[in-house]
Amino acid sequence: MKPLQAIAERTIEEIKAVAGDGLSSEQQKKIASLIDDAVIQALLEGQHRAVDAALACPDADQDITHKVAKQIRLKNDALIVNLTSLR
């Protein structure tokens, strides 16, 4: 979890460097929220692609692929809950 939070914080610092000291505290909070939302959307897109790839396996492997897809969803759901709680 810390690496994702570190990425968000580093990104905020980079945005502040580009924007100068003109960002208010409220603007910084809004930018942090936008970054969080973008990270979550990217994670969901990655989850959908991973699940689609798993489910594209031959029919003989469908039981295993459904189990893998379920685990992918569960892990990503937990990650999203943890990210949301950091706000």
N, C-alpha and C positions, 0 to 999 in steps of 0.2 A: 504494500500500500504506500509506503514511504516514497518509492521511486516515482509513482504517479503524482503524489503531492509535490515532490521536488520539481517535477517537470512543470506542473502548473505554476509554482512559485517562480521558477526561472523564467517562464514565459511572461509572467506579469512584469518581472524586472526588465525583460527585454522590451516589452511594450512601453514601459515607463521611460526607458532610455531613448526610444524613438520619439515618444510624445513629449519628452522633457518633463519638467516638474509641474506641468500644468494639469495633472490629473488629481482630482479631488479624491478623498477617501471613498466617497460614494461611487465615483467612476471606477476606482480600483476594484471595489466589491462587485460591481456590475461586470467588469471584464473577467474577474475570477469566476463568476457564475457562468458567463458565456464559454469560458474555457472548459469548465466542468461539463457543461451540456455537450460541447463538441467531443470531448473525450468519451462520454457515455454513448453518444451516437456512433462514434467510430468503433467502440467495443461491440455494440449491437450489430453493426454491419459485419464486423469480423466474425461474430458468433453465427450470423445467418450464413455466411460463406462457408464456415467450417462445418456447420450442420448439413448444408446442401452437399458439400463434398463427401461427407460421411455417408449420407443417404444415397449417393450415386453409385455405391458399391453393388456388385452383383447380388441377385436375389438370395443366393445361398448364404450370404453374409449379413442379411438384413437384421437378424437378432442382435448380432454384435454391433452393427452400425447404429441401431436404435439405442442401445446402451451407451455407446460413445456419444451420440448426439445428446442424450439426456444429461450425461455428465458435463458436457460442454455448456449446456444451458444452465445447469445448477451452479457451476463455477462462475460463470459470467453474471448470473443473478446475484450471487454473493458479493462479487466485486462491485457491482453497481450499487448495492445497498451500502457497502462500506464507503464508496466514493460519495454517495449522497449524504452519509452521516458526517463527513468531513466538513460540510458546508457550514 
